[in-house]
Amino acid sequence: MIYKVLYQKDKVVNPRRETTETLYMEADNLVNARTLVEENTPYNIELIQELAGNSLDYEKEHADFKLTSFENKK
């Protein structure tokens, strides 16, 4: 499944909508997606959203869509 992750680059600074960034990733489920981001980045995760169907098609056409991959540390 493809997930859209909205995040702030820093956990120390108060989050602001203007500084929210996005990454797209593939994971087995939402829990696994969150775990991979938390273990491999210093990001402050705001929201993780599953993308499928029309939502996925829209993101591919209208966003800077590029899958980010993380190596599982297990």
N, C-alpha and C positions, 0 to 999 in steps of 0.2 A: 504494500500500500504506500501511497505517496502522502506525505504530511507537509503542511506549511507551518513553519515555526516563526512566531513573532517574538522578538527578543530585544533587550538592551545589551550593549556590549559590556557594561560595567554593573556589578552588583552593588557598588558603593554609592553611586550617584542616584538621586531620585529619578524614577522613570518619567519620561515626557513623551507624549505621542510623536512629537517632531523628530525624536531620535530613535524611534522604533525601527528596527531593521527586520528583514525577512530572509529565511533560508528554506529551501525545499529539500526533503530527504526521503529516502525509502526505508521503511522498517516494517517488522511483522505486525506490530500493534502500537497503540498510543503510549503505553507504559515503556516499551522498548525504545521508542523514539525519544521520549523524555530522558531516559537513562543514558542513551548515547550522547545526547547534547550535554547533559550535566557532567558526564565523565570526561568529555573531550574538549570542553570550552569553559571559559569563565563567565559565560552569558547569564543574564537574568531573564529567564523564560517568562513571557507574558501569556502566550496562548499557543496551543498546538491544535491544528485543525486538519482533519482527514480530508483529502481532496479526491474526488471521483466524479465521473461523468462530466456534466456541463461545467462544474466548478474547476475541474482539472483542465478541461479544454480552454476555458477562459484564461486561467493563469498562464498556460503555455503560450497563448496568443498576445496577452496584454501586459505581462510582467517580465522582469528579467529572470526568466525561468531557467535555472541550472541546478541539477541535483548535487547536493553536498553529500559526500560519503565519509563515514567515520569507521575506523577499524574497531571492532569489538575487542575490548581488553580482556575478555574471559579466556 
